[in-house]
Amino acid sequence: QVQVMESGGGLVQAGGSLRLSCAVSGTSFSIQTMTVGWYRQAPGKQRELVAAIYPGGGNLKYADSVKDRFTISRDIAKKETYLAMYNLTPEDTAVYYCKAVIDPGRHYWGQGTQVTVSS
């Protein structure tokens, strides 16, 4: 059974940094063949894509609101994908979710990790 687990959230002051981790387990597929995306959902708002890394790793995507502040990366051997977040603002406060896409018919979400940025 495929499992996706996020970690690394917490409380940070505005201007601070955090690094989130997303671990994929329960599959023999390499994350190199997966699309892994980081999403976030703030209270009262829709879930939005923050960053994604596509199969092969050479193609990355970022939401305009986080470009130049967030970096997505991965460790293939560990089957982990990371979201490094810098210069955080209160507007970045949300539950952050990781989604692993093995193929178009198989998407797996984690349970989410809370990021709170105080002003």
Buried (B, 14 or more C-beta within 10 A) or exposed (E): EEEBBBBBBEEBEEEBEBEBBBBBEEBEBEBEEBBBBBBBBBEEEEBEBBBBBBBEBEEEBBBEEBEEBBBBBBEEEEBBBBBBBBEBEEEBBBBBBBBBBBEEEEBBBBEBBEBBBEE
